[in-house]
Structure formats: structure tokens, C-alpha cells
Amino acid sequence: MAKEELPGVLILDIGGTHGVLENLAVLLRKHFHLITMKEFLENKEEISKKIQSVFVFEYRPTIDRELLESLPNLKVIANSGVGVDHLDLKMISSFGVKVTNTPHAVADPTADMGMALMLASARRLVEGCQIAISPDTKHFAVDWLGVEVTRATLGIIGMGSIGYKVAQRARAFNMRILYHNRNRRRKEEEEAVGAHYCEKMEDLLQQSDFVMLVVNLTPETHKLIGKKELGLMKPTATLINISRGAVIDQDALVEALQNKVIRAAALDVTYPEPLPRDHPLLKLNNIIITPHIGTATIQAMHMMAEEAIANMLAVLNGHPIPSEVFPK
Ligand SMILES: O=C(O)C(=O)CO
């Protein structure tokens, strides 16, 4: 089929020239006529009617009313990634447009990232690397001892599919696993990973050596971890965040890390992203920050594109949609 006859997909944020993005474009071109944001802006009049789907490639708040008003035939916005807090679902739905996400592709790489951050913080990997490459060779490990993950207690806040995959990995480290979630998991699922349910988040915070945040960002989870919650954690505990930055009250975290209320933090997400260069979190030495790379693997990029393509085709062909997200 000629590319013009295929349904048009507007690509947000795929404009790079990196090999991995070109590979995604190859996958998408099998089913769609690809339209970049640049092409769209240069030739809005002619192109806008052709666009039936939008592929959101990065976690950015890019879909506004003005864009939706300019796309009369839009049927679906396919988000890469599971979190859709950057999309105004109610507003999008008022245009009769569906939103989909990619929960399957993200679960393993994001859980891996949680483990990577926990291990890196526990064993002070970033400092170790800096010491190894520094010109001063007179460093003694005894001056910067880490802590062990093996047999420690891990508290997982948010036991959806990513949280559960973290628990599966933590079991291999003989960790004691606690979790807090809106809904308790089935008994068989708890037993399979040896996880204990804490109805009260406070109990989990008080007992855990590592607390990992894996919740969606919603009005209920906004600043879920603040001064009070940090104060409940052990002074030897580490806070890991692989969900969304705004789940933590960052001012309270700065204070807690400065005053050694907790041992350390390891964050893949912050607000805003990236943090301003003079942000106090960047001045601390008991923190590791990565730039929201939970799904930044070659494999995840491909799986997310495949999952998004399946979602878009289902909407356009009127089939059951594998992963639709509904406004609350
Ligand atoms: O899937 C998502 O929404 C992520 O942010 C993964 O890190």
C-alpha cells in the first residue's frame, strides 16, 4: 500500500537521529504513514486531516487542547509507557479520542531499574566509581562503607505489575518483603514471592531498610511521602523512587537527607525533569539521581512500540483494545 493510503500517525518526540528511534520508525511505517511534528507544523492545513493517531514517545506534557482542535480525525493517542499523568485524560476523552498505554513492555525494565538503584545506593556505586577514576589513589573502602541488600527488609509501596516484579527479584536476594497497596494481592501471589501485606503504610515505613515507591501518580499519591513519613523511616533506611517525582515532597526529602533522617535516596524520577542545575537535591552526596530511564533499553523501546502499534490498530479497526486507559 502507498504510504499516503496508510492511516497517518503523528509522532511526538521521535525526531532524533539515534539508531533506536529509526528502528521504531521502521516498525511504525509497516502500518502507518509517519508524520513528524516538524512536518505537521510546516504543513498543518494539508496534513491535519490525515492524522488518525498520535504516538507519544516520551514522558512529556505535549497534548493540549489546541493540538486536539487541529486534528479532526484523531481517534487514539498511544502513550509509550504505563504512566499517563502527563495527559489530561478527561480533556482528551471530551474530543472522543481514546488513550492507550504499554503496561506489559515497561514492567521488567522498570523493576530492573528499581533493583539497580537499590543496589547502587546500598553499595555506594557512584561514589566508588568516582573514587576509582579520581587521580587521588589514597582512598580506603572503610571510609565509605555501604550496606547490604541481601536479607534486608524491602518495603514496596504500590504492588501493581512493576511492584510485583520487584518482589520477584528481591526474593532472589533473600529479602524480607513487605508491601502496601490499595488492594491486597491474592494469597497465592503473596506466597509466591513471600510478601507480607501491611495495611498501614506507617508499619512498612517503620520496618523497612529499603522503601521503594512504585505507585501511579494520582491526587491520592501526590506527596505521599513527606516529612512525617520520612520521619517514620529508620535512620539507616534508603528511599528509592521509580514511580513519579511528585509522589515525594522534595523539600522534605532535601531536609531529611541533609539531617540524616534517612541514610540515602535513589531517584529515577523527580519534579521537574530535569531538575534545575541549582536544585538542593543535586548538592547532596547521599543521593543517586538518574534521568527517568526506567524503560530506556533497546528491548523496552521495541516492545513499547509494538504494544502501542497493537493498541492503535485495534482502535482504528474497531477491535478490542489491549490497553486502554480511562479518565477517572
Ligand atoms: O512507564 C512509565 O510510565 C515510566 O515512567 C517507566 O519508567
The ligand as a MOL file (V3000), in Angstrom:
LIG
                    3D

  0  0  0     0  0            999 V3000
M  V30 BEGIN CTAB
M  V30 COUNTS 7 6 0 0 0
M  V30 BEGIN ATOM
M  V30 1 O 6.2190 3.5400 32.0230 0
M  V30 2 C 6.3790 4.6410 32.5560 0
M  V30 3 O 5.4530 5.4520 32.6600 0
M  V30 4 C 7.6840 5.0050 33.0920 0
M  V30 5 O 7.8780 6.1070 33.5000 0
M  V30 6 C 8.7610 3.9810 33.1620 0
M  V30 7 O 9.9030 4.4540 33.8160 0
M  V30 END ATOM
M  V30 BEGIN BOND
M  V30 1 2 1 2
M  V30 2 1 2 3
M  V30 3 1 2 4
M  V30 4 2 4 5
M  V30 5 1 4 6
M  V30 6 1 6 7
M  V30 END BOND
M  V30 END CTAB
M  END
